[in-house]
Structures are given as structure tokens and as C-alpha cells.
């Protein structure tokens, strides 16, 4: 198993979440993704912009930040660590804009999967694509549970 595959095996794309080593190997190939490194204070997603990719965090810490309007202060929505994901709206609702900004708080890296790469992955590897979409659904359900707990 490569170092990159090992990093992905600690989060949403882990064995325990139903992602096989074969799927991780395919996802980490140059055909479907790229590793992107970020310096501290770099935005990978900007609120209101068109999202460009799904990102799986490999290292570092990111903050999800919201701005109610240009005059209001930034509000911290959450901390994103290795093994988590952002930019999922890109895959599920490509017509929408990003609901929050995501900023690297330390030097960090992600595995970036564009909508085009995801589509190619689904067409060429449907069984592995089902593993991925199932893991994303579990991750989104977990986020919804946390949001519900904050409201209740």
C-alpha cells in the first residue's frame, strides 16, 4: 500500500467505512485525482463561488468559515482534519455555490477529485464508485446528525 493510500485509510475512505484497498488505489491514481499542497491561510473553497472539486484532507488542519455578509465578522463553522472531506456539493448539486469558505490553517494537503474525474471513475469502475458514494452518504449523514444535535 502506498503512503497516500495509507493516509486515506484513516478517514472516510477507510476499510472500516467500506472502502477497499482496490478502490483507494484507483482513486489515488493520476487518472482520477491529484494531491494538492496548501500553505497556511490558503483558501481551497470560497463561500459563494462555484465549487470545483471534492477534496479529501490528507494532512494539516482546515477551518470552515461562513460570512453572513461582507460587513459581518467571519464565523467558524468547524475544524476539518485529516480523513475528512469538503466540496461534496460539487458532486451532488453542481449548479449551487459553496455554502462556506475552507481555509488551510497550517501547511496541509488534500486529494482533489474534479467532477469530470469522478464521472470517469463512475463509468470505468462502477462497483468502486458505489463504495465511494456509500462512504460519502455515511459522512453526510454524520454531519447532519451533528447539525441536528446543535439545533436541538
N, C-alpha and C positions, 0 to 999 in steps of 0.2 A: 504494500500500500504506500502511495506517495505521501510526502509531507502534507500536501494540500488536501488529499483525501482524508488524512488523519485529522486535520483541523476541522473539516466539515463533519466528521463523525462525532463531534461533541455537542451538536445542537440539533436544530430542526431536521437536518439531513442525516441523522444518526441511525444506526442499526435499530435502536430501541423505538424509533419513530417509524420504522418500516421501510427505511431506505437501504437498499442492498449496496454492497461494495461495487457491484457492476454499475449501478445507477450513478453512484458518486464518481466512478472513473469516467463514465460517459459525460457527465455534467462538467467535469473539470478539464475535458479535452478542449483544444483550441477551436474545435468546430462549434462549440456551444457556449463558451464563456471565456472571460478573461479576468485575471487578477488585476485589481487596481489598487494602488497605494495612495494614501492621502496624508498630507501634512496637517498638523494641528490647525484648527479653525477653518478647515476647508468644508464648504457645503457640498454634499453629494446630491441633495434634493432641496429645492427651494419652493416654499409654500406658494401656491398659485400657478406654478409652472406646469408644463406638460411633463409627466414622469417619463423617463427614458429607459428604465430598466428595473429589473428585480435584483436586489443586492442581498447576498448572504454575507454577514460580517464574519471575518476570519480572525482579526486581531484588533486591539485597541478598544476605545470607547467612543460612542456617538451619543449625541443628545437629540431628541425630537423636540422641536421648538415651534410654538404657534404665536402668531401675531394677529390680534383681533382686528387691528387697523394700523396704518403706518405711524400714528401718534402714540399708540399704546406700547407698553414695555413687552418684551418677549416673555412668554410663559413656557416653562419647562414642562413638557408632557411626559417625558420618560427618558430613561437611560437604556441604551442599546449596547449590548455586549456581544462578544464572540459567540457564534452559534445562532444568533437571531437573524431576522430578515426585515428589510424595508423595501418599499417600492412595489409592493404586491398589487396596488391599484392599477399599475401598468398592464398587468395580465388580465385582470378581471373587468376593468372599466377604462379602456384606452381613451375614451372621449373626455374623461374627467381631468381635473388638475390636482396637484399634490395638496393634501389637506394640512400638511405641516412641513417645516424645513427639518433637515437632518444634517448635523454638523459633526465632524470629527473633533473630538476633544483632546486626543493625543494622536500621535502618528498611528495610523490604522490602515487596514486593508480589507477589501471585500472581493467576493466572487460576483462579477457582474454578468447578468443574463439579459440580453435585449429581447423584446417581443419577437423579433424575427428569428433569433436563435431558439427561443422557446418553441415557436411554431415548427421550425425544422426538427427540433428534438421530438416533438409530439408525432410528427409524420414518420420519422425514421425509427423511433423507439417507443411505440405506444404503451407497452407494459411498464417501462421505466417512467414514462410521463404520468401514468396513473399513480405510481408510487409518489412522485413529486407532488402532484396535485392533492393527493390524500394528506401528505405531510403539511402542505400549506393550509389545507382546510382545518387540520388539527390546531395549527398555530394561530389561525384566525379565530377559531372557537375559544382558544385560551385567552386571547386578547379581549374578546367580547365578555368572557366571564369576569376578567379583572375590571373592565369598564363598568359592568353591572354592579360589582361589589362597591365601587367608588360612589356610584349613584345611590345605592340603597342604604 
